[in-house]
Amino acid sequence: MTRLLTDDDKARVSEAIRQAEARTSGELVTVITRASDDYWYIPALWAALVALLIPAVILLYGTWMDASTLFAIQVVTFLVLALLFRIPPIKFTLVPKSIKHLRASRVAREQFFIQGLQNTEGRTSILLFVSVAEQYVEIIADKGINDVVPAGTWENVVNDFITKVKAGQYVEGFLVAIDDCGAILAEHFPAQVDDVNELPDHLVEL
């Protein structure tokens, strides 16, 4: 499968992280994934719903047919639509937004722990997570940051980032968000002489 970002793109993100972390004792981690779930059941559910509605439509128009013919039409309809609805652009249109965001949020929280953000000294790390298919962006800050940063601090950063993601500008979204998060961290957690880079600066692509 083709990667979302090139090596040059990832190098730009890594450099942005290094520059941001030079201003703060906090840590920034970036993760991007093409999709947070396969949603394999969604095409089947929609195909089944359409197939089950066929008898009602036939009765509505007063058309008569025997049970075996009707069943055959339902089966063929289900199989054709189940395959058609597997096409990614169609499938992700059919998935309710609430489900997409729930799945993406779950993966973001998994990545927070998988990437070890909870292990930093002072609990001053931030995850910038992007799930492209869901057009979802989440910033998760650890306890040390949340204790001092006002609620709603990340909202504007996330909204601007989502706009970039919807436009397919993933790298630009990361660069702006990293700079914004770095500035917020620098305000509350300025760089110290003995700072240690506790987490990798590279962009993780799942």
C-alpha positions as CSV (number, residue, x, y, z in Angstrom):
1,M,0.0,0.0,0.0
2,T,1.3,3.5,-0.9
3,R,2.5,5.5,2.1
4,L,0.7,8.6,3.0
5,L,3.9,10.6,3.4
6,T,7.3,10.5,1.8
7,D,10.6,10.3,3.6
8,D,11.1,14.0,2.9
9,D,7.7,14.8,4.4
10,K,8.6,12.9,7.5
11,A,12.0,14.6,7.7
12,R,10.2,18.0,7.7
13,V,8.0,16.9,10.5
14,S,10.9,15.5,12.6
15,E,12.8,18.8,12.2
16,A,9.7,20.8,13.3
17,I,9.5,18.6,16.4
18,R,13.2,19.2,17.2
19,Q,12.7,22.9,16.8
20,A,9.6,23.0,19.0
21,E,11.2,20.8,21.7
22,A,14.2,23.1,21.8
23,R,11.9,25.7,23.4
24,T,10.4,23.4,26.0
25,S,11.0,20.6,28.4
26,G,7.9,18.9,27.0
27,E,7.8,16.2,24.5
28,L,5.8,16.0,21.2
29,V,4.9,12.8,19.4
30,T,3.2,12.6,16.0
31,V,1.2,9.7,14.6
32,I,-0.8,9.3,11.4
33,T,-2.9,6.4,10.1
34,R,-4.8,5.9,6.9
35,A,-7.8,4.6,8.8
36,S,-8.6,3.7,12.4
37,D,-10.8,0.7,11.5
38,D,-11.7,-1.5,8.5
39,Y,-15.4,-1.1,9.3
40,W,-15.9,-4.5,7.5
41,Y,-19.4,-4.9,8.8
42,I,-20.8,-1.6,7.5
43,P,-21.1,-2.6,3.8
44,A,-22.9,-5.8,4.9
45,L,-25.3,-4.0,7.1
46,W,-26.3,-1.5,4.4
47,A,-26.5,-4.2,1.7
48,A,-28.7,-6.3,4.0
49,L,-31.0,-3.3,4.8
50,V,-31.5,-2.6,1.1
51,A,-32.1,-6.3,0.3
52,L,-34.7,-6.5,3.1
53,L,-36.6,-3.5,1.7
54,I,-37.0,-5.0,-1.7
55,P,-40.3,-6.9,-0.9
56,A,-41.8,-3.7,0.4
57,V,-40.8,-1.8,-2.7
58,I,-42.3,-4.5,-4.9
59,L,-45.5,-4.6,-3.0
60,L,-45.7,-0.8,-3.2
61,Y,-45.7,-0.9,-6.9
62,G,-48.1,-3.8,-7.0
63,T,-45.8,-6.2,-8.8
64,W,-46.3,-9.9,-8.2
65,M,-43.6,-12.6,-8.2
66,D,-43.1,-15.9,-6.5
67,A,-41.1,-16.3,-3.3
68,S,-38.1,-18.0,-4.9
69,T,-37.7,-15.2,-7.5
70,L,-38.0,-12.6,-4.8
71,F,-35.4,-14.4,-2.6
72,A,-33.0,-14.7,-5.6
73,I,-33.3,-11.0,-6.2
74,Q,-32.6,-10.2,-2.6
75,V,-29.5,-12.5,-2.5
76,V,-28.1,-11.0,-5.7
77,T,-28.8,-7.4,-4.5
78,F,-27.1,-8.2,-1.2
79,L,-24.0,-9.6,-2.8
80,V,-23.6,-6.8,-5.4
81,L,-24.1,-4.0,-2.9
82,A,-21.9,-5.7,-0.2
83,L,-19.1,-5.6,-2.7
84,L,-19.9,-2.2,-4.1
85,F,-20.1,-0.7,-0.6
86,R,-16.6,-2.1,0.2
87,I,-15.1,0.6,-2.1
88,P,-13.4,3.0,0.4
89,P,-15.0,6.3,-0.7
90,I,-18.4,4.7,-0.5
91,K,-17.8,2.8,2.6
92,F,-16.5,5.7,4.6
93,T,-19.5,7.8,3.5
94,L,-21.8,5.1,4.9
95,V,-20.1,5.0,8.3
96,P,-21.8,7.3,10.8
97,K,-19.6,10.2,11.9
98,S,-20.0,9.2,15.6
99,I,-18.7,5.7,14.9
100,K,-15.8,7.0,12.9
101,H,-14.8,9.4,15.6
102,L,-15.2,6.8,18.3
103,R,-12.9,4.3,16.5
104,A,-10.3,7.0,15.8
105,S,-10.4,8.3,19.4
106,R,-9.8,4.8,20.6
107,V,-6.8,4.3,18.4
108,A,-5.4,7.7,19.5
109,R,-5.5,6.6,23.1
110,E,-4.0,3.3,22.3
111,Q,-1.1,5.1,20.6
112,F,-0.6,7.4,23.5
113,F,0.4,4.4,25.6
114,I,2.1,2.3,22.8
115,Q,4.4,5.2,22.1
116,G,5.2,5.6,25.8
117,L,4.0,9.2,26.3
118,Q,2.9,8.3,29.9
119,N,6.4,7.5,30.9
120,T,8.0,10.9,30.6
121,E,9.4,12.7,33.6
122,G,6.9,15.3,34.8
123,R,4.2,13.8,32.5
124,T,4.7,16.7,30.0
125,S,4.1,15.0,26.7
126,I,1.6,15.6,23.8
127,L,0.3,13.3,21.1
128,L,-0.8,14.7,17.8
129,F,-2.9,12.0,16.2
130,V,-4.4,12.1,12.7
131,S,-6.7,9.5,11.1
132,V,-7.1,10.4,7.5
133,A,-10.1,8.4,6.4
134,E,-12.2,9.7,9.3
135,Q,-10.8,13.2,8.9
136,Y,-10.1,13.1,12.5
137,V,-7.5,14.9,14.6
138,E,-6.9,14.7,18.3
139,I,-4.3,16.2,20.6
140,I,-3.9,14.3,23.8
141,A,-1.8,15.9,26.6
142,D,-0.5,14.1,29.6
143,K,-1.5,14.9,33.2
144,G,1.4,17.3,33.9
145,I,0.2,19.5,31.0
146,N,-3.5,19.2,31.7
147,D,-2.9,20.3,35.3
148,V,-1.7,23.7,34.2
149,V,-3.0,24.4,30.7
150,P,-6.6,25.9,30.6
151,A,-9.4,23.7,29.2
152,G,-10.0,24.3,25.6
153,T,-6.4,25.2,24.9
154,W,-6.1,22.7,22.0
155,E,-9.4,23.4,20.3
156,N,-8.2,26.0,17.8
157,V,-5.1,23.9,17.0
158,V,-7.3,20.9,16.3
159,N,-9.8,22.8,14.2
160,D,-7.0,24.3,12.0
161,F,-5.4,20.9,11.7
162,I,-8.7,19.2,10.6
163,T,-9.0,21.9,7.9
164,K,-5.6,20.9,6.5
165,V,-6.4,17.2,6.7
166,K,-9.6,17.7,4.7
167,A,-7.6,19.5,2.1
168,G,-5.1,16.6,2.0
169,Q,-2.3,18.9,3.4
170,Y,-1.1,16.5,6.1
171,V,2.4,17.7,6.4
172,E,1.4,21.4,6.5
173,G,-1.2,20.5,9.2
174,F,1.5,18.8,11.3
175,L,4.0,21.6,10.9
176,V,1.5,24.3,12.0
177,A,0.2,22.2,14.9
178,I,3.6,21.3,16.1
179,D,4.7,24.9,16.1
180,D,1.5,26.0,18.0
181,C,1.8,23.2,20.5
182,G,5.5,24.0,21.0
183,A,4.6,27.6,21.8
184,I,2.0,26.6,24.3
185,L,4.4,24.2,26.0
186,A,7.2,26.7,26.0
187,E,5.0,29.1,27.9
188,H,4.2,26.7,30.7
189,F,7.3,24.4,30.5
190,P,10.3,26.3,29.2
191,A,13.4,24.5,28.2
192,Q,15.9,23.5,30.9
193,V,19.6,23.2,30.8
194,D,19.5,19.5,31.7
195,D,16.6,18.6,29.4
196,V,16.8,15.0,27.9
197,N,15.0,14.0,24.7
198,E,12.9,11.2,26.1
199,L,10.8,10.3,23.1
200,P,11.7,9.8,19.4
201,D,11.1,12.9,17.1
202,H,10.1,10.9,14.0
203,L,6.6,10.8,12.6
204,V,4.9,7.4,13.2
205,E,2.9,6.1,10.2
206,L,0.7,3.2,11.1
